[in-house]
Amino acid sequence: MKKRKLGNSDLWVTELGLGCMSIGTEEKAAREIIETALDEGINYFDTADLYDFGVNEKIVGVALKEVREQVILATKVGNRWMPDKTGWSWDPSKSHIMEAVKQSLKRLGTDYIDLYQLHGGTIEDHIDETIEAFEELKSAGYIRCYGISSIRPNVIREYVKKSNIDSVMMQYNILDRRPEEEALPLLNEHGISVVTRGPLAKGILSDKMLEKVSARGYQDYSQKELLEVLPVLKDKLASDRSFTEIALQYNLAHPAVASVIAGASSPEQVRSNARAINGKPLTQEELALIKKVSRANAYQEHR
């Protein structure tokens, strides 16, 4: 599987990464998914301290222990579970980050994290303090590089201006093209990589697309609009390949994108996503058609 450089770091990540949130808490089944990803050549595994109250990090750490030096391990910080575990609060403070990283390292069974990401962010945060925490962890060797997971343009701009982030994780797909308006060009200009999540729009951009369309629609598309747009895209683009391939290749077509993070709840899903990522790139004509049939979305600055 092809690899791309992550920002200005020395990390090279596969074009497909495994989003570990959906692997579940049954260790045997989860390990089968992770081992399938390794067999398919995937080297990038993304988790977070929030997932399954930390159990996800433990499962991922155990499964990757024997190949630790060959993989890129990413996790996230910034959310603090309430004592009764009924919800969580946002805490991007330096004190929390410095303590949380110790717990993540312990759960992952490693002495360093390749990519440590702020799991959210608002413009009201003490951003300088957050950056200071990441820079100290990087200098001390606990993390190799850091980034943020955010779709908020005002937050992204602040980190571009003030920090040495190497990546931004954000939702991006054919039906959610908001990053194209500002985020992707800005990050590409500064050599900061984009790691995309939600590339299949909850399955709507897979071959089961019409089965996955709900009455709620998706983003600012109504159910009616989706039932009109999706068949057109499938008819024009997916005559000789899966629509999953179309969707993942759409993300990879942008030069700012380093890797597409796709979740999987079974080994077959991993294999299907790997086939799609190893497929043929979209042509300029195909990209133009997608942009003509779908529509650009607008960010709301207050988000």
N, C-alpha and C positions, 0 to 999 in steps of 0.2 A: 504494500500500500504506500502511496506517495506521502511525503512529509513536507510540511511548510514551516518556515522559521517563525517563532513566536516573538513578535515585536523586535526589540533590540537585544533580547536575551540570547543565550547560547542554546536554547531549547528548540528542538525540532519535533513538531507534533504531527501525527498522522491526520490526513484530511478528514477522517471520521474518528470521533472520540465516543467513548461509552458514557452516557449519562447514567450514573449508578442509582439515582433516586428510585427507579422503578424495578430494581432487581429483587425486592422483597426481603424478608427477614428469615426465610428458611435457608439455612446456610448451604445445604447441598445444592438446591436449585440455583441459588445466587452464584455459587462457584462455577456451576456449569455455564452460566451466561458469561461470566468473566473469562473463563478458560476458552470459550468459543471466540470471544473477542480477541484474545491473544493468538489463537490459531489463525484468525483472519488477518493478522498483522497489525491490529490496533495497538498503539502504545500509549494512548492518552485516556486517562480515567478520571472522571469528575464526580466528586461527592461534596458533602457539606456537613458541618457539625450539627446542623438542624435536622437532618434526615433520620427518622426513626430514633430520635433521642440519642444519637451517636452510634447506634448499633450498625448503621450503614458503613461508617468509617471502619469499625472493627472488622466487619465481613470483608470489605475491600482490602484492608491491610493484610489480613491473613491470606486471602486468595493471591495477593501479589508479592508475598514475602520472598518467594524463591526467585522472582524476576525483578526485584526492586530496582536494580541498577539499570535495567533495560526499559523501564516505563516512566512516563511522565504522570505524576500523581498530583492532582489538583483538589483543593478543598476550600471551604468558605467559612467566613466568620462575620459576626455582627448581630446575630440574633441570640437572645438569651431566653431559654425556657423558664416559664414560671414554675415555682416549687411543685404545684399540683399537676403540672404538664398539660394544662387545659389550653394553653396558648403561650405566646412568646412576646417579648418586648425588644425594641430596637436599641442596641447599645454599641456604637462605633468608637467608644472611648479607648484611649491607649491602655488603660488598666485592664479593661476587659479583653482586648486583643492579646495583650501579653500573657494573660492567664489562659485564655482559650486555646492559644497555640500549643501550650504544654499538654493540654488535655487531648487535642487532636493528634499530636505526635504520639502520645501514649496509646490512643485507640488504634491508630494506623500502624503501630509497631515499627516506626521509622525514626531516624534522628534528623530528618530534613523533609521539607515539603517543596516540591518543584514549583508549584504555582499556588500562592495564597491569595484569595480573592475576598474583597469586601462584599458581603451578601446583601447588597442594596445600597442605600444612600439617599440623603436629602440635602438640599442646599442649606438647611439650618444646622447641619452637623458641624462640629469643630474639625473641619477637614484637615487643617494643618497638624492637629494632634494625631489624627488617624494616619496621615502620611508618615509622621515621625515614628509611629509604632512599626509600620511596615519597613521603613528604612533601617531601623535598629535591628529588626529580626533578620533582614537581609545581610547586614554587616556582620552579625553574629553567626551567620551560616545556618540558621534555622529554616530559612526559606531561600530559594534560588532567585525567584522574582515574584512580583505581585501585580494584581490587577483589580478591577471592580466588576461586579455584575449589576448592570443598571441599564435602563432604557430612557433615563431622564437626561435630555440634552443639557440642561443647566448644570447638572452634577458632572456629567462627562466633560464639559468644557472646563470646569474647575480643576479636575484631575489632570487633564491634558496640560493645563497652564502651570500647575503647581507641583506635579509629582513625576516620578519616573516609572509610571505603569507601563507594562508590556502588553497588556490585553484588556479588552472590555468584552464581557459576555452579555449578549442581548438577544431578545427574541427577534427572529427575522425569517420570513418565508414569503412565498408568492402572494399570500393574502394579507400579510402584515409587512408592508414595504416602508414603514416609517423611518427606519435607519438610513434609507437612501437619500432622504431630504438633507440631512446635515451630518449625522453621526459617522457614517461610512466615509464620506469625503474628508472630514476633519481628521479622523483617526488614520486614514491612509496617508494623508499629508504629513503626519507626524511620526509615521513608522510604527504605529501602535496597532497590534493585530486585533481583529474581531473574532470572537468565538461565538458561534451562533447556537441558540437553543430553540426548541419548538419548530424545527424545520418542516415537520409534517402537519403542523396545525391540528394537533390532537387526532391525527389519522385522516383528517379531511383531505389532505394532499397525498393520500395513498391510493392504491387501487380499490379500496373499499370506500372511496370518498362519499358517495351518495348515502351509504349506510351510516356514515358518521355525522352527517349534517343534522343538527338538532333545531328545534323550534327557536332556540335562542340566537341562532346564527353564529357568526364568528367575527370578533372585532367590530368593525362598523359595517359588515355585510349582514343583511337580513337573510333568513332562510330562503326566501324567494330568489334573492340575488345569487346566492350560492348555487341553487339548483339550476340557474341559468348559465352562470359563468363556468362552473366546473366541467360540464359535458363538452363545452366548446374547447376548453383547454385540452381535455383528454383526447377528443377527436382529432385535433390539429397536431398534437405533440406526441401522443403515446401509442401510436399505431404499431411500433415495433419494439417498444421497451416499456417498462413499468412506469407508472406515474411517480412512484417513490424516487426513481432515478431522476426524473425531470425535476422534482422538488429539491433534492439534495444538490444536483448539479447547478440549479439556479443560485443557491447560496455560494457555491465554490466559484462561480463565474466572477464574483466581485473581487478585485485584487486586495482589498482590505481583509478578507476572510482567510484565517489560517486553518480553522477546523470547524467542522459541523458536529455538534454534540447531539446524539440521538439516544433516547432511552430504549430499553428493551426489557420485556418481561419473559422472554424465552430465547433459547439459542437460535431458533429459526429466524426470529426478528433480527438478531445480530447479523446472521448470514445474509438476509435479504438487504439490510442496510449496507453491508459491505459490497454486495454485488452492485448496488446502485451507485455507491461512491466510486467504484472502479469502472463505471460505465463511461460512455463518451461524453465529452463536454458539450454544452449547448452551443449552437451556432449563433452568430449575431442576429440572424433572421428569427431564430426561435426566441431569443431574449427579447427582441423587439415585439414579437407577437404576444408574449406573456405580459409585457408592460402595456400593450395596447388593450388587451382583454381585461386584465386586472386593473386595479387603480392604486395610485399612491395614497397613503394615509397621512394624516397630519398629527404630529405630536401636540399635546397640550402642555404648556410650560409648567403648569401648576402641579403636574403629576409627580 
